[in-house]
Amino acid sequence: MQLSYKTRRRLSLLILLVGLPVYIVVAVTILNWLDRPRLWVEVLVYMALGFLWMLPFRFVFLGIGQSDPQPGDTLTKQAKGSDPSA
C-alpha cells in the first residue's frame, strides 16, 4: 500500500516524537535488567539498537525532507487566486 506524502510526514513525526523515546526507554530498561556487560559490549549494543530502530520505518522516512512531489489542491488554488500584494 502506497502512503501519501502528507501521511508519511505525519507518521514520521509520530514515530520520532512518541515511538523513538519509548524505544529508548525499553532498550535501556532491558539492558539494566541484565547484568552490566563490559563497557565496549554495552556501547556496541547501544550502537546496534540505535541503528536497528529505523530499519522497519525506512519506507516512511524516504523523501520526507524534500518538497511534496504532488502538491495538494489547496496550494494550487491559493496560487491561482488573486495576488494580495497587487
Distance bins in CASP14 RR format, pairs under 12 A and 6 or more apart:
PFRMAT RR
TARGET T0000
AUTHOR 0000-0000-0000
RMODE 2
METHOD distances of the structure
MODEL  1
1 7 0 0 0 0 0 1 0 0 0 0 0
1 8 0 0 0 0 0 1 0 0 0 0 0
1 59 0 0 0 0 0 1 0 0 0 0 0
2 8 0 0 0 0 1 0 0 0 0 0 0
2 59 0 0 0 0 1 0 0 0 0 0 0
2 60 0 0 0 0 0 1 0 0 0 0 0
2 62 0 0 0 0 0 1 0 0 0 0 0
2 69 0 0 0 0 0 1 0 0 0 0 0
2 70 0 0 0 0 0 1 0 0 0 0 0
3 9 0 0 0 0 1 0 0 0 0 0 0
3 10 0 0 0 0 1 0 0 0 0 0 0
3 11 1 0 0 1 0 0 0 0 0 0 0
3 12 0 0 0 0 0 1 0 0 0 0 0
3 57 0 0 0 0 0 1 0 0 0 0 0
3 59 1 0 0 1 0 0 0 0 0 0 0
3 60 1 0 0 1 0 0 0 0 0 0 0
3 61 0 0 0 0 0 1 0 0 0 0 0
3 62 0 0 0 0 0 1 0 0 0 0 0
3 63 0 0 0 0 0 1 0 0 0 0 0
3 64 0 0 0 0 0 1 0 0 0 0 0
4 10 0 0 0 0 1 0 0 0 0 0 0
4 11 0 0 0 0 0 1 0 0 0 0 0
4 60 0 0 0 0 0 1 0 0 0 0 0
4 68 0 0 0 0 1 0 0 0 0 0 0
4 69 0 0 0 0 0 1 0 0 0 0 0
4 70 0 0 0 0 1 0 0 0 0 0 0
4 71 0 0 0 0 0 1 0 0 0 0 0
4 72 0 0 0 0 1 0 0 0 0 0 0
5 11 0 0 0 0 0 1 0 0 0 0 0
5 12 0 0 0 0 0 1 0 0 0 0 0
5 60 0 0 0 0 0 1 0 0 0 0 0
5 62 0 0 0 0 0 1 0 0 0 0 0
5 63 0 0 0 0 1 0 0 0 0 0 0
5 64 0 0 0 0 1 0 0 0 0 0 0
5 65 0 0 0 0 0 1 0 0 0 0 0
5 66 0 0 0 0 1 0 0 0 0 0 0
5 67 0 0 0 0 1 0 0 0 0 0 0
5 68 1 0 1 0 0 0 0 0 0 0 0
5 69 1 0 0 1 0 0 0 0 0 0 0
5 70 1 0 0 1 0 0 0 0 0 0 0
5 71 0 0 0 0 1 0 0 0 0 0 0
5 72 0 0 0 0 1 0 0 0 0 0 0
6 12 0 0 0 0 0 1 0 0 0 0 0
6 13 0 0 0 0 0 1 0 0 0 0 0
6 64 0 0 0 0 0 1 0 0 0 0 0
6 68 1 0 0 1 0 0 0 0 0 0 0
6 69 0 0 0 0 0 1 0 0 0 0 0
6 70 0 0 0 0 1 0 0 0 0 0 0
6 71 0 0 0 0 0 1 0 0 0 0 0
6 72 0 0 0 0 1 0 0 0 0 0 0
6 73 0 0 0 0 0 1 0 0 0 0 0
6 74 0 0 0 0 0 1 0 0 0 0 0
6 75 0 0 0 0 0 1 0 0 0 0 0
7 13 0 0 0 0 0 1 0 0 0 0 0
7 14 0 0 0 0 0 1 0 0 0 0 0
7 59 0 0 0 0 0 1 0 0 0 0 0
7 60 0 0 0 0 1 0 0 0 0 0 0
7 64 0 0 0 0 0 1 0 0 0 0 0
7 68 0 0 0 0 0 1 0 0 0 0 0
8 14 0 0 0 0 0 1 0 0 0 0 0
8 15 0 0 0 0 0 1 0 0 0 0 0
8 57 0 0 0 0 1 0 0 0 0 0 0
8 58 0 0 0 0 0 1 0 0 0 0 0
8 59 0 0 0 0 1 0 0 0 0 0 0
8 60 1 0 1 0 0 0 0 0 0 0 0
8 61 1 0 0 1 0 0 0 0 0 0 0
8 62 1 0 0 1 0 0 0 0 0 0 0
8 63 1 0 0 1 0 0 0 0 0 0 0
8 64 1 0 0 1 0 0 0 0 0 0 0
8 65 0 0 0 0 0 1 0 0 0 0 0
8 66 0 0 0 0 0 1 0 0 0 0 0
8 68 0 0 0 0 0 1 0 0 0 0 0
8 69 0 0 0 0 0 1 0 0 0 0 0
9 15 0 0 0 0 0 1 0 0 0 0 0
9 16 0 0 0 0 0 1 0 0 0 0 0
9 60 0 0 0 0 1 0 0 0 0 0 0
9 61 0 0 0 0 1 0 0 0 0 0 0
9 62 0 0 0 0 0 1 0 0 0 0 0
9 63 0 0 0 0 1 0 0 0 0 0 0
9 64 1 0 1 0 0 0 0 0 0 0 0
9 65 0 0 0 0 1 0 0 0 0 0 0
9 66 0 0 0 0 0 1 0 0 0 0 0
9 67 0 0 0 0 0 1 0 0 0 0 0
9 68 0 0 0 0 1 0 0 0 0 0 0
10 16 0 0 0 0 0 1 0 0 0 0 0
10 17 0 0 0 0 0 1 0 0 0 0 0
10 18 0 0 0 0 0 1 0 0 0 0 0
10 60 0 0 0 0 1 0 0 0 0 0 0
10 64 0 0 0 0 0 1 0 0 0 0 0
11 17 0 0 0 0 0 1 0 0 0 0 0
11 18 0 0 0 0 0 1 0 0 0 0 0
11 19 0 0 0 0 0 1 0 0 0 0 0
11 57 0 0 0 0 1 0 0 0 0 0 0
11 59 0 0 0 0 0 1 0 0 0 0 0
11 60 1 0 1 0 0 0 0 0 0 0 0
11 61 0 0 0 0 1 0 0 0 0 0 0
11 62 0 0 0 0 0 1 0 0 0 0 0
11 64 0 0 0 0 1 0 0 0 0 0 0
12 18 0 0 0 0 0 1 0 0 0 0 0
12 19 0 0 0 0 0 1 0 0 0 0 0
12 20 0 0 0 0 0 1 0 0 0 0 0
12 54 0 0 0 0 0 1 0 0 0 0 0
12 57 1 0 0 1 0 0 0 0 0 0 0
12 58 0 0 0 0 0 1 0 0 0 0 0
12 59 0 0 0 0 0 1 0 0 0 0 0
12 60 1 0 1 0 0 0 0 0 0 0 0
12 61 1 0 1 0 0 0 0 0 0 0 0
12 62 0 0 0 0 1 0 0 0 0 0 0
12 63 0 0 0 0 1 0 0 0 0 0 0
12 64 1 0 1 0 0 0 0 0 0 0 0
12 65 0 0 0 0 1 0 0 0 0 0 0
13 19 0 0 0 0 0 1 0 0 0 0 0
13 20 0 0 0 0 0 1 0 0 0 0 0
13 57 0 0 0 0 0 1 0 0 0 0 0
13 60 0 0 0 0 0 1 0 0 0 0 0
13 61 0 0 0 0 0 1 0 0 0 0 0
13 64 0 0 0 0 1 0 0 0 0 0 0
13 65 0 0 0 0 0 1 0 0 0 0 0
14 20 0 0 0 0 1 0 0 0 0 0 0
14 21 0 0 0 0 0 1 0 0 0 0 0
14 22 0 0 0 0 0 1 0 0 0 0 0
14 57 0 0 0 0 0 1 0 0 0 0 0
14 60 0 0 0 0 1 0 0 0 0 0 0
15 21 0 0 0 0 0 1 0 0 0 0 0
15 22 0 0 0 0 0 1 0 0 0 0 0
15 23 0 0 0 0 1 0 0 0 0 0 0
15 53 0 0 0 0 1 0 0 0 0 0 0
15 54 0 0 0 0 1 0 0 0 0 0 0
15 56 0 0 0 0 1 0 0 0 0 0 0
15 57 1 0 1 0 0 0 0 0 0 0 0
15 58 0 0 0 0 0 1 0 0 0 0 0
15 59 0 0 0 0 0 1 0 0 0 0 0
15 60 1 0 0 1 0 0 0 0 0 0 0
15 61 0 0 0 0 1 0 0 0 0 0 0
15 64 0 0 0 0 0 1 0 0 0 0 0
16 22 0 0 0 0 0 1 0 0 0 0 0
16 23 0 0 0 0 0 1 0 0 0 0 0
16 24 0 0 0 0 0 1 0 0 0 0 0
16 53 0 0 0 0 0 1 0 0 0 0 0
16 54 0 0 0 0 0 1 0 0 0 0 0
16 57 0 0 0 0 1 0 0 0 0 0 0
16 60 0 0 0 0 0 1 0 0 0 0 0
16 61 0 0 0 0 1 0 0 0 0 0 0
16 64 0 0 0 0 0 1 0 0 0 0 0
17 23 0 0 0 0 0 1 0 0 0 0 0
18 24 0 0 0 0 0 1 0 0 0 0 0
18 25 0 0 0 0 0 1 0 0 0 0 0
19 25 0 0 0 0 1 0 0 0 0 0 0
19 26 0 0 0 0 1 0 0 0 0 0 0
19 27 0 0 0 0 0 1 0 0 0 0 0
19 53 0 0 0 0 1 0 0 0 0 0 0
19 54 0 0 0 0 0 1 0 0 0 0 0
19 56 0 0 0 0 0 1 0 0 0 0 0
19 57 0 0 0 0 1 0 0 0 0 0 0
19 60 0 0 0 0 0 1 0 0 0 0 0
20 26 0 0 0 0 0 1 0 0 0 0 0
20 27 0 0 0 0 0 1 0 0 0 0 0
20 49 0 0 0 0 0 1 0 0 0 0 0
20 50 0 0 0 0 1 0 0 0 0 0 0
20 53 1 0 0 1 0 0 0 0 0 0 0
20 54 0 0 0 0 1 0 0 0 0 0 0
20 57 0 0 0 0 1 0 0 0 0 0 0
20 61 0 0 0 0 0 1 0 0 0 0 0
21 27 0 0 0 0 0 1 0 0 0 0 0
21 28 0 0 0 0 0 1 0 0 0 0 0
21 53 0 0 0 0 0 1 0 0 0 0 0
22 28 0 0 0 0 0 1 0 0 0 0 0
22 29 0 0 0 0 0 1 0 0 0 0 0
22 53 0 0 0 0 0 1 0 0 0 0 0
23 29 0 0 0 0 0 1 0 0 0 0 0
23 30 0 0 0 0 0 1 0 0 0 0 0
23 46 0 0 0 0 0 1 0 0 0 0 0
23 49 0 0 0 0 1 0 0 0 0 0 0
23 50 0 0 0 0 1 0 0 0 0 0 0
23 52 0 0 0 0 1 0 0 0 0 0 0
23 53 1 0 1 0 0 0 0 0 0 0 0
23 54 0 0 0 0 1 0 0 0 0 0 0
23 56 0 0 0 0 0 1 0 0 0 0 0
23 57 0 0 0 0 0 1 0 0 0 0 0
24 30 0 0 0 0 0 1 0 0 0 0 0
24 31 0 0 0 0 0 1 0 0 0 0 0
24 46 0 0 0 0 1 0 0 0 0 0 0
24 49 0 0 0 0 1 0 0 0 0 0 0
24 50 0 0 0 0 1 0 0 0 0 0 0
24 53 0 0 0 0 1 0 0 0 0 0 0
25 31 0 0 0 0 0 1 0 0 0 0 0
25 32 0 0 0 0 0 1 0 0 0 0 0
25 49 0 0 0 0 0 1 0 0 0 0 0
26 32 0 0 0 0 0 1 0 0 0 0 0
26 33 0 0 0 0 0 1 0 0 0 0 0
26 49 0 0 0 0 1 0 0 0 0 0 0
26 53 0 0 0 0 0 1 0 0 0 0 0
27 33 0 0 0 0 0 1 0 0 0 0 0
27 34 0 0 0 0 0 1 0 0 0 0 0
27 42 0 0 0 0 0 1 0 0 0 0 0
27 45 0 0 0 0 1 0 0 0 0 0 0
27 46 1 0 0 1 0 0 0 0 0 0 0
27 47 0 0 0 0 0 1 0 0 0 0 0
27 48 0 0 0 0 1 0 0 0 0 0 0
27 49 1 0 1 0 0 0 0 0 0 0 0
27 50 1 0 0 1 0 0 0 0 0 0 0
27 51 0 0 0 0 0 1 0 0 0 0 0
27 52 0 0 0 0 1 0 0 0 0 0 0
27 53 0 0 0 0 1 0 0 0 0 0 0
28 34 0 0 0 0 0 1 0 0 0 0 0
28 42 0 0 0 0 0 1 0 0 0 0 0
28 45 0 0 0 0 0 1 0 0 0 0 0
28 46 0 0 0 0 1 0 0 0 0 0 0
28 49 0 0 0 0 1 0 0 0 0 0 0
28 50 0 0 0 0 0 1 0 0 0 0 0
29 49 0 0 0 0 0 1 0 0 0 0 0
30 42 0 0 0 0 0 1 0 0 0 0 0
30 45 0 0 0 0 1 0 0 0 0 0 0
30 46 0 0 0 0 0 1 0 0 0 0 0
30 49 0 0 0 0 1 0 0 0 0 0 0
31 37 0 0 0 0 1 0 0 0 0 0 0
31 41 0 0 0 0 0 1 0 0 0 0 0
31 42 1 0 0 1 0 0 0 0 0 0 0
31 43 0 0 0 0 0 1 0 0 0 0 0
31 44 0 0 0 0 0 1 0 0 0 0 0
31 45 1 0 0 1 0 0 0 0 0 0 0
31 46 1 0 0 1 0 0 0 0 0 0 0
31 48 0 0 0 0 0 1 0 0 0 0 0
31 49 0 0 0 0 1 0 0 0 0 0 0
32 42 0 0 0 0 0 1 0 0 0 0 0
32 45 0 0 0 0 0 1 0 0 0 0 0
34 41 0 0 0 0 0 1 0 0 0 0 0
34 42 0 0 0 0 1 0 0 0 0 0 0
34 45 0 0 0 0 1 0 0 0 0 0 0
35 41 0 0 0 0 0 1 0 0 0 0 0
35 42 0 0 0 0 0 1 0 0 0 0 0
36 42 1 0 0 1 0 0 0 0 0 0 0
36 45 0 0 0 0 0 1 0 0 0 0 0
37 43 0 0 0 0 1 0 0 0 0 0 0
37 44 0 0 0 0 1 0 0 0 0 0 0
37 45 1 0 0 1 0 0 0 0 0 0 0
37 46 0 0 0 0 0 1 0 0 0 0 0
38 44 0 0 0 0 1 0 0 0 0 0 0
38 45 0 0 0 0 0 1 0 0 0 0 0
39 45 0 0 0 0 0 1 0 0 0 0 0
39 46 0 0 0 0 0 1 0 0 0 0 0
40 46 0 0 0 0 0 1 0 0 0 0 0
40 47 0 0 0 0 0 1 0 0 0 0 0
41 47 0 0 0 0 0 1 0 0 0 0 0
41 48 0 0 0 0 0 1 0 0 0 0 0
42 48 0 0 0 0 0 1 0 0 0 0 0
42 49 0 0 0 0 0 1 0 0 0 0 0
43 49 0 0 0 0 0 1 0 0 0 0 0
43 50 0 0 0 0 0 1 0 0 0 0 0
44 50 0 0 0 0 0 1 0 0 0 0 0
44 51 0 0 0 0 0 1 0 0 0 0 0
45 51 0 0 0 0 0 1 0 0 0 0 0
45 52 0 0 0 0 0 1 0 0 0 0 0
46 52 0 0 0 0 0 1 0 0 0 0 0
46 53 0 0 0 0 0 1 0 0 0 0 0
47 53 0 0 0 0 0 1 0 0 0 0 0
48 54 0 0 0 0 0 1 0 0 0 0 0
48 55 0 0 0 0 0 1 0 0 0 0 0
49 55 0 0 0 0 0 1 0 0 0 0 0
51 58 0 0 0 0 0 1 0 0 0 0 0
52 58 0 0 0 0 0 1 0 0 0 0 0
53 61 0 0 0 0 0 1 0 0 0 0 0
54 60 0 0 0 0 1 0 0 0 0 0 0
54 61 1 0 0 1 0 0 0 0 0 0 0
54 62 0 0 0 0 0 1 0 0 0 0 0
55 61 0 0 0 0 0 1 0 0 0 0 0
57 64 0 0 0 0 0 1 0 0 0 0 0
58 64 0 0 0 0 0 1 0 0 0 0 0
62 69 0 0 0 0 0 1 0 0 0 0 0
63 69 0 0 0 0 1 0 0 0 0 0 0
67 75 0 0 0 0 0 1 0 0 0 0 0
68 74 0 0 0 0 0 1 0 0 0 0 0
68 75 0 0 0 0 1 0 0 0 0 0 0
68 76 0 0 0 0 0 1 0 0 0 0 0
70 76 0 0 0 0 0 1 0 0 0 0 0
71 77 0 0 0 0 0 1 0 0 0 0 0
71 78 0 0 0 0 0 1 0 0 0 0 0
71 79 0 0 0 0 1 0 0 0 0 0 0
72 78 0 0 0 0 0 1 0 0 0 0 0
72 79 0 0 0 0 0 1 0 0 0 0 0
73 79 0 0 0 0 0 1 0 0 0 0 0
73 80 0 0 0 0 0 1 0 0 0 0 0
74 80 0 0 0 0 0 1 0 0 0 0 0
74 81 0 0 0 0 0 1 0 0 0 0 0
75 81 0 0 0 0 0 1 0 0 0 0 0
78 84 0 0 0 0 0 1 0 0 0 0 0
END
